[in-house]
Amino acid sequence: MKHRSLLTALTVAAAASALILTGCSNSADAPAADPGSTGAGDGPIKIGYIVKRGTDTFASDQVDAAKAAAAEAGVELVTADVKQDTGLTISTVNQMIASGIQGLIIVVPDQAIGPQVLELAAAKGIPVLASDDPIKDAAGKAAPFIGLDGVALGTQAGEQILSILDEHPDSTPENTAFVVVSQNSVSACTERTGAAIDAFNAGGGEAKATYIDVPHDGTLQTAVTAMSATITQNPNITNWYITSCNDDGVAGALRALEAKDVTKDNSFGIGMDGSLACTELAKDNGFVGANYVSFKTNGQMAFDSMYAFLKDGTAIPASQSIPGPLITRDNKAELAGC
């Protein structure tokens, strides 16, 4: 397989403040999760929920579902959007701890701050449930985690891309690219994209397409920018088969292709989280489908796990996965009501 890599400098603007809103548990020996010291019993319960990019649909779905579950349970839920800012994340964790939370659910903007987050929580005996991206403490011990089955999602995406490619027998490595819009600093993403590449290669894809890695930071706009440069650097490629850790990477790559007058006849994308599926599948474009994940289910499961631990000491599972069937134009009404 031919391999080309695009190195693109990506930056994320730091935010000055978090939006903190007050609404209406991984085994118990995980970092900062000691039922002997944190269980609230019959007393009032207060839980913190931090997301890394609150403007995204998946994040708002998670938080809204957790808020609804908290209201029903009579629990105080404090939420925050840290806008992809690691410094803001740490200050928000400190602020929530100071406000008296007894449990923390968190989507970190960078897994590198995991040890610091877990140390701060452990110092106050506060259990932590990581969502979306796994985190570990300084000793390498993983916090309880809830998220996607990355290998299953990636395998499904790789197989689906290959099946579309097989419908175009004129494809060769000289005129066809298998593009992975990557986020290689996030293990949850590399797990998915790695599985997609493995599945694609296992089916003989490497003999039919040139593999191109297009790094981005998880946002749609950086995918547009990175993909635009890739198109310019590969003038002989006329057929593009695209996947990414999230739907933003695929949608951004397709926008870049559309700007270069590449139509849906020569561009095919499969996303891996379904966050933009309804929006993109409503368009006449190359977005073929995505692994559809209910992030509302994710948010409710995360809350329920933390609440059960704090209320009666029920151990938080070490790992919980959210299922994700493929959503397409044919079944989007049934799966997502769109």
C-alpha positions in Angstrom: 0.0 0.0 0.0 1.3 3.4 -0.8 1.2 5.7 2.2 1.2 9.5 2.2 1.0 11.6 5.3 -0.1 15.2 5.5 1.4 17.2 8.4 -0.8 20.1 9.2 -0.5 22.5 12.1 -3.7 22.7 13.9 -4.6 25.1 16.7 -7.6 25.4 19.0 -8.5 28.8 20.4 -8.5 28.7 24.2 -11.7 29.8 25.9 -11.7 32.3 28.8 -14.5 30.8 30.9 -16.7 27.7 31.3 -20.4 27.7 31.0 -21.5 26.2 34.3 -25.2 25.4 34.7 -26.9 23.9 37.7 -29.7 21.5 36.7 -33.1 20.7 38.5 -19.9 4.4 39.0 -15.7 0.7 36.9 -15.2 -0.9 39.9 -15.4 0.7 43.2 -11.6 0.5 43.7 -10.9 2.6 40.6 -9.1 6.0 41.0 -10.9 8.1 43.6 -13.9 5.7 43.9 -14.1 4.4 47.4 -17.7 3.6 48.4 -16.8 3.7 52.0 -16.0 7.4 51.9 -18.1 8.7 49.0 -21.5 7.1 49.2 -24.2 9.7 50.0 -26.8 7.2 51.2 -30.1 9.0 51.7 -28.6 12.5 51.8 -28.6 15.0 48.9 -26.4 14.1 46.0 -24.5 16.5 43.7 -22.8 15.4 40.6 -20.5 17.3 38.1 -20.6 16.6 34.4 -17.9 18.2 32.2 -17.9 18.0 28.3 -15.1 19.2 26.1 -17.1 20.8 23.3 -20.6 21.6 24.4 -21.7 23.1 21.1 -21.6 19.7 19.4 -24.8 17.8 19.1 -23.4 14.7 20.8 -22.3 16.7 23.8 -25.6 18.5 24.2 -27.5 15.1 23.8 -25.3 13.6 26.6 -25.9 16.5 29.0 -29.6 16.9 28.3 -30.2 13.2 28.9 -28.2 13.4 32.2 -30.1 16.5 33.3 -33.4 14.7 32.6 -32.3 11.7 34.6 -31.0 13.9 37.4 -34.3 15.8 37.6 -36.2 12.6 37.9 -33.9 11.3 40.6 -33.9 14.6 42.6 -30.1 15.0 42.1 -28.3 18.3 41.6 -26.3 18.1 38.4 -23.7 20.8 37.7 -22.6 20.9 34.0 -19.8 22.7 32.2 -18.4 23.1 28.7 -14.7 23.6 28.8 -14.4 24.4 25.1 -11.4 22.1 24.3 -9.3 24.0 26.8 -7.2 21.9 29.2 -6.4 24.8 31.5 -10.1 25.6 31.8 -10.8 21.9 32.4 -8.5 21.8 35.5 -9.9 25.0 36.9 -13.5 23.8 36.3 -12.7 20.5 38.1 -11.3 22.5 41.0 -14.3 24.7 41.0 -16.8 21.8 41.0 -14.9 20.1 43.8 -15.0 23.3 45.9 -18.7 23.5 45.2 -19.3 20.1 46.9 -19.8 17.6 44.1 -19.7 14.0 45.2 -19.0 12.4 41.8 -17.6 13.6 38.5 -18.4 12.5 34.9 -15.9 14.0 32.5 -15.1 14.1 28.8 -11.5 15.4 28.7 -10.2 17.6 25.9 -6.8 15.9 26.1 -6.1 12.6 27.7 -2.8 13.9 28.9 -4.5 15.7 31.8 -6.1 12.5 33.0 -3.6 12.0 35.8 -4.1 15.5 37.1 -7.9 15.3 37.0 -7.9 11.9 38.9 -5.4 13.2 41.4 -7.5 16.2 42.2 -10.6 14.0 42.6 -8.9 11.3 44.6 -7.6 13.9 47.1 -11.2 14.6 48.0 -12.5 11.0 47.7 -14.5 11.8 44.6 -15.2 9.0 42.1 -14.6 9.8 38.4 -16.3 8.3 35.4 -14.6 9.1 32.1 -16.8 9.4 29.1 -15.9 9.2 25.4 -12.1 9.2 25.9 -10.5 6.9 28.5 -8.1 8.4 31.1 -5.6 6.9 33.5 -4.0 8.0 36.8 -0.2 8.6 37.2 0.3 4.9 37.9 -1.4 3.9 34.7 -4.6 2.7 36.3 -7.7 3.4 34.2 -10.7 5.3 35.5 -14.2 3.7 34.9 -15.1 4.4 31.3 -18.3 4.7 29.2 -18.0 5.2 25.5 -18.1 3.6 22.1 -16.8 0.1 21.1 -14.0 1.5 19.0 -12.9 -1.7 17.3 -16.5 -2.6 16.3 -17.2 0.9 15.0 -13.9 1.0 13.0 -14.3 -2.5 11.6 -17.8 -1.7 10.4 -16.6 1.6 8.8 -13.7 -0.1 7.0 -15.8 -2.9 5.7 -18.5 -0.5 4.5 -15.9 1.7 2.7 -14.5 -1.4 1.0 -17.9 -2.6 -0.1 -18.5 0.7 -1.8 -15.1 0.6 -3.4 -15.8 -2.8 -4.8 -18.7 -1.4 -6.7 -16.2 0.6 -8.7 -13.8 -1.9 -10.4 -12.0 0.9 -12.3 -10.4 2.0 -9.0 -6.6 1.7 -8.7 -4.0 3.1 -6.3 -3.1 5.6 -9.0 -6.6 7.2 -9.1 -8.2 6.2 -5.8 -7.5 7.2 -2.2 -8.7 5.7 1.1 -8.6 8.7 3.4 -8.6 8.5 7.1 -9.2 11.9 8.7 -7.3 11.1 11.9 -6.9 12.4 15.4 -3.9 10.5 16.4 -3.5 12.1 19.9 -6.7 10.5 21.1 -6.6 6.8 21.9 -10.4 6.4 21.4 -9.9 7.7 17.9 -6.9 5.7 17.0 -8.7 2.6 18.1 -11.5 3.3 15.7 -9.5 4.4 12.7 -6.9 1.6 13.3 -9.7 -1.0 13.1 -11.1 0.6 10.0 -7.7 0.4 8.3 -7.2 -3.2 9.4 -10.7 -4.2 8.0 -10.1 -2.3 4.8 -6.7 -4.0 4.2 -8.0 -7.4 5.3 -10.5 -7.3 2.4 -7.9 -6.4 -0.2 -8.4 -2.7 -0.1 -4.7 -1.8 -0.1 -4.4 -3.2 -3.7 -7.2 -0.9 -4.9 -6.5 2.5 -3.2 -3.7 4.6 -1.9 -3.9 5.3 1.9 -3.7 8.9 2.9 -3.7 10.1 6.5 -5.2 13.5 7.0 -4.7 14.8 10.6 -7.2 17.2 12.2 -8.2 18.2 15.7 -11.7 16.7 15.8 -13.5 19.7 14.4 -15.2 20.1 11.0 -13.3 23.2 10.0 -9.8 21.7 10.5 -10.9 18.7 8.5 -11.8 21.1 5.7 -8.5 22.8 5.9 -6.4 19.7 6.0 -8.3 17.9 3.3 -8.1 21.0 1.0 -4.3 20.7 1.2 -4.4 16.9 0.6 -6.5 17.4 -2.6 -3.9 19.9 -3.9 -1.1 17.6 -3.1 -2.7 14.6 -4.9 -3.8 15.8 -8.4 -4.0 12.3 -9.8 -6.6 11.1 -7.3 -10.1 11.3 -8.7 -11.9 8.9 -6.4 -12.1 9.5 -2.7 -13.2 7.0 0.0 -13.2 8.7 3.5 -13.7 7.7 7.1 -12.9 9.4 10.4 -13.1 8.9 14.1 -16.2 11.2 14.1 -18.7 12.6 11.6 -17.1 16.0 11.6 -13.9 14.7 9.9 -15.9 13.1 7.1 -18.2 16.0 6.6 -15.2 18.4 6.6 -13.4 16.3 4.0 -16.5 16.2 1.8 -16.9 19.9 2.0 -13.3 20.4 0.8 -14.0 18.0 -2.1 -17.2 19.8 -3.0 -15.2 23.1 -3.1 -12.9 21.5 -5.7 -16.0 20.3 -7.8 -15.7 16.7 -6.7 -19.2 15.3 -6.7 -20.9 12.5 -4.9 -20.1 10.2 -7.8 -16.5 10.3 -6.8 -16.6 10.9 -3.0 -17.9 8.5 -0.4 -17.8 9.0 3.4 -18.6 6.9 6.4 -18.6 8.5 9.8 -18.1 6.8 13.1 -20.3 8.5 15.7 -23.5 9.5 13.9 -23.5 13.0 15.4 -24.0 14.7 12.0 -25.9 11.8 10.3 -29.3 13.4 10.2 -27.8 16.7 8.9 -25.6 15.2 6.3 -27.9 12.4 5.1 -30.5 15.1 4.3 -28.2 16.5 1.7 -27.4 15.3 -1.8 -23.7 14.6 -1.1 -21.1 11.9 -0.7 -22.0 11.2 3.0 -23.1 7.6 2.7 -23.7 6.9 6.3 -22.3 6.6 9.8 -22.2 4.3 12.8 -25.3 5.7 14.7 -24.8 6.1 18.4 -27.4 7.5 20.8 -25.5 9.9 22.9 -28.6 10.5 24.9 -28.3 6.9 26.0 -24.6 7.6 26.7 -25.5 10.5 29.0 -28.2 8.7 30.8 -26.1 5.6 31.3 -23.2 7.7 32.7 -25.5 9.5 35.1 -27.3 6.3 36.2 -23.9 4.6 36.9 -22.6 7.4 39.0 -25.9 7.9 40.8 -26.2 4.2 41.7 -22.7 4.3 43.1 -23.2 7.4 45.2 -26.6 6.3 46.4 -26.1 2.7 47.4 -22.5 1.8 46.5 -23.3 -0.2 43.3 -19.9 -0.6 41.6 -19.4 1.4 38.4 -18.5 -1.0 35.6 -14.9 -0.8 34.5 -16.1 -0.3 30.9 -19.4 0.3 29.2 -20.0 0.4 25.5 -22.8 2.2 23.6 -24.1 0.3 20.5 -23.9 1.8 17.1 -25.7 0.4 14.0 -25.1 1.9 10.6 -27.4 4.7 9.7 -28.1 5.5 6.1 -30.6 7.4 4.0 -32.7 4.3 3.9 -33.1 3.8 7.6 -32.5 7.2 9.2 -36.2 7.8 9.8 -36.4 4.5 11.7 -33.2 4.9 13.7 -33.1 8.6 14.4 -36.5 9.9 13.4 -35.0 12.3 10.8 
